Amino acid sequence: MDSNLVAIAKDGVRLACHVAGTGAPVVLVHGYASSLDQNWHSTGWIDRLAREGFRVVSFDCRGHGLSDKPHQPERYGDRMVDDILAVMEACAVEDAFLMGYSMGAMLTVAFLMRYPQRVRRVVAAGVGDNYFN
């Protein structure tokens, strides 16, 4: 799957994005060592959500897929939460449903805490129950 858009993070990291469908926006955030293609496209999530009437925004997190891969550890961590906002802004999404898997779920929950006004609902999958204790 080719990327059809690039979002630029606050620190200049280029994030490969893909948009499919029309309707209410849903932003998909993939898991660690995965990509938008592996986590969302090849599993059918993007096509299914688009068929169901959603505008599906997915992206490769920094260090993954077609996005930039900075070599400095400090350019990861908390900055990855703000990458979701950069993607939403690049795709003209004011607020959205967010769905994250594993690492993406942790980033999605952190995004909800930081930017609650930008989130309609959250699906956090693939995280252990200890994460919420």
C-alpha positions as CSV (number, residue, x, y, z in Angstrom):
1,M,0.0,0.0,0.0
2,D,1.4,3.4,-1.0
3,S,1.2,6.4,1.2
4,N,-0.9,9.2,-0.2
5,L,-0.1,12.0,2.2
6,V,2.7,13.1,4.5
7,A,2.2,14.8,7.8
8,I,5.0,16.8,9.4
9,A,5.5,16.4,13.2
10,K,6.5,19.4,15.4
11,D,10.1,18.3,15.2
12,G,10.1,17.8,11.4
13,V,9.7,14.0,11.3
14,R,7.7,13.0,8.2
15,L,4.8,10.7,8.9
16,A,3.4,8.6,6.0
17,C,-0.4,8.7,6.0
18,H,-3.3,7.1,4.1
19,V,-6.9,8.3,3.8
20,A,-9.8,6.2,2.5
21,G,-13.5,6.6,2.4
22,T,-15.8,9.5,3.4
23,G,-17.9,10.2,6.5
24,A,-17.1,10.5,10.2
25,P,-13.3,10.3,10.7
26,V,-11.6,7.4,12.4
27,V,-7.9,7.5,13.1
28,L,-6.0,4.2,13.3
29,V,-2.8,3.9,15.3
30,H,-0.8,0.7,14.7
31,G,1.2,-1.4,17.2
32,Y,5.0,-1.6,17.8
33,A,7.1,-3.0,15.0
34,S,4.1,-2.9,12.6
35,S,2.8,-0.4,10.1
36,L,-0.5,0.9,8.7
37,D,-0.2,-1.7,6.0
38,Q,0.4,-4.6,8.3
39,N,-1.9,-3.7,11.1
40,W,-4.8,-2.1,9.3
41,H,-4.7,-2.6,5.5
42,S,-3.7,-6.2,5.1
43,T,-6.2,-7.3,7.9
44,G,-9.1,-5.6,6.1
45,W,-9.8,-2.9,8.7
46,I,-9.3,0.1,6.4
47,D,-11.6,-1.3,3.6
48,R,-14.3,-2.5,6.1
49,L,-14.4,0.9,7.9
50,A,-14.5,2.8,4.6
51,R,-17.3,0.5,3.3
52,E,-19.2,1.2,6.5
53,G,-19.2,5.0,5.9
54,F,-16.1,6.2,7.7
55,R,-13.2,8.4,6.6
56,V,-10.3,6.2,7.6
57,V,-7.1,8.0,8.4
58,S,-4.1,5.7,9.1
59,F,-0.4,6.4,9.4
60,D,3.0,4.9,10.0
61,C,4.2,5.9,13.4
62,R,7.7,7.4,13.5
63,G,10.3,4.7,13.3
64,H,7.9,2.4,11.4
65,G,6.8,1.7,7.8
66,L,7.3,4.6,5.4
67,S,7.7,7.3,8.0
68,D,11.0,8.8,9.1
69,K,13.1,6.8,11.5
70,P,15.1,9.1,13.8
71,H,18.2,7.6,15.4
72,Q,18.0,9.5,18.7
73,P,15.9,7.8,21.4
74,E,14.7,11.2,22.7
75,R,12.8,11.7,19.4
76,Y,10.3,9.0,20.3
77,G,8.3,8.5,23.5
78,D,6.0,11.3,24.3
79,R,6.5,13.0,20.9
80,M,4.6,10.1,19.3
81,V,1.4,11.2,21.1
82,D,1.6,14.6,19.3
83,D,2.2,12.8,16.0
84,I,-1.4,11.8,16.1
85,L,-2.4,15.5,16.3
86,A,0.0,16.3,13.4
87,V,-1.7,13.6,11.3
88,M,-5.2,14.8,12.2
89,E,-4.2,18.4,11.3
90,A,-2.7,17.3,8.0
91,C,-5.9,15.5,7.1
92,A,-8.1,18.4,8.2
93,V,-9.7,16.3,11.0
94,E,-11.0,18.4,13.9
95,D,-12.2,15.4,16.1
96,A,-12.3,11.7,15.4
97,F,-12.9,8.2,16.6
98,L,-9.5,6.8,17.6
99,M,-8.6,3.1,17.4
100,G,-5.2,1.9,18.6
101,Y,-3.7,-1.5,18.9
102,S,-0.9,-2.4,21.4
103,M,1.6,0.5,21.3
104,G,-1.0,2.4,19.3
105,A,-3.6,1.8,22.1
106,M,-1.2,3.3,24.6
107,L,-0.6,6.3,22.4
108,T,-4.3,6.7,21.8
109,V,-5.1,6.7,25.5
110,A,-2.4,9.3,26.1
111,F,-3.8,11.4,23.2
112,L,-7.2,11.2,24.8
113,M,-5.8,12.5,28.1
114,R,-3.9,15.3,26.4
115,Y,-6.5,16.4,23.8
116,P,-9.9,15.2,25.0
117,Q,-11.7,17.7,22.8
118,R,-10.3,16.1,19.7
119,V,-11.6,12.6,20.5
120,R,-15.2,11.3,19.9
121,R,-14.6,7.7,21.2
122,V,-11.6,5.4,21.7
123,V,-11.0,1.8,21.1
124,A,-7.9,0.5,22.9
125,A,-7.1,-3.1,21.9
126,G,-4.2,-5.4,22.5
127,V,-3.1,-4.0,25.9
128,G,-3.0,-5.9,29.1
129,D,-5.4,-5.1,31.9
130,N,-2.5,-3.9,34.0
131,Y,-2.2,-0.9,31.8
132,F,-5.5,0.4,33.1
133,N,-4.8,-0.2,36.8
